[in-house]
Amino acid sequence: MVEVFFPRPVGTRLRLKVTGHARADTKGKDPVCAAVSALVQIFLGGMEREVQATVEGIFEEGLCDVQVAVKPSRQAEFTAISRVFRFGFEKLAQDYPSHIRIVN
């Protein structure tokens, strides 16, 4: 099961932790793992590129544990984008409750 820890930002910082494997299908054909991976990669890459966030931590197969931070002048964008991506994880958890859950 994939577990997602993605609380709302505190000011200009947030932590994103994603662990595990969905096991909805075989490796390389698992749509839930693919969706989770896409959400994580787009969120982190988009934050770095478009909001000039700093991302520090671990990002490898089966584990993402990162801190994301932005300058105060980018806080509104940061908060809005974070809410959109949190919704994406919540929607996946709703649609695939035996494969992904939100733990916060």
CORTA-V952165 format. One record per run of one state. SS is the DSSP state (alpha for helix, beta for strand, coil for the rest). FROM is the first residue (numbers start at 1). LEN is the number of residues. If there is no record, write none. Layout:
[[SS,FROM,LEN] [SS,FROM,LEN]]
This chain:
[[coil,1,1] [beta,2,4] [coil,6,4] [beta,10,1] [coil,11,2] [beta,13,7] [coil,20,11] [alpha,31,21] [coil,52,2] [beta,54,7] [coil,61,2] [beta,63,7] [coil,70,2] [alpha,72,24] [coil,96,4] [beta,100,3] [coil,103,2]]
